Amino acid sequence: MRKIENSCKQESLENVLTNPNELKQVADDLCKKALSDAKTQLHPLLQQVELERLDQRCEFLQAFKRAMEEEIARKLVIWQPGIQAVYKFDAPLEANRNCWDNTIHLLVMIPRFLNTIKTLGAKLDRNILKQLKCLGWSRFQQSKSVIEVQQVTTMEMRRGLSYGAMFLSLYAAPVKIWPLARDGNRNPDSFLR
């Protein structure tokens, strides 16, 4: 049974990496879902306000960012089942004065570095940025990137090397966003639900 699940996931990953329309659709779905989730957290009278005015509200930006982080993490875990955990981390406070620096910073913990994660991150970044620009959201019109996906190995974590050192930092320590379940449930479809 696991062989069938793994082969389906591998086919899905290969399809996403080789089919530009598939990744474009994923990016479109991610953006729509994140916008919808962020708007539902606002007062009902604010939910119909245009995007440019919502952009001035810090609570909207934080909700959008959080929704994007969670959805991107869930997709990465579905596509690459070897991921042990996904963490979010924010830029230092100086760069974060306007509620958000326009970048989703994710740290993926894996047993060893994988080129597929690097490739997925770069392709997803391009497609999500295109979708955000198509929305006419002025915040992203000059952006060159919106997603930063870094990898950290368990060895780096143990030794406090590279991104593993961030876990010891008091200023930029990452926060785990997947898996959150303490019962060991690693089902990405039950992610944060």
PyMOL commands that set and color helices and strands:
alter all, ss='L'
color gray80, all
select helices_A, chain A and resi 2-18+20-40+51-54+58-79+93-96+115-134+138-140+154-159+162-168+188-190
alter helices_A, ss='H'
color red, helices_A
select strands_A, chain A and resi 85-88+104-110+147-153+175-178
alter strands_A, ss='S'
color yellow, strands_A
deselect
rebuild
show_as cartoon
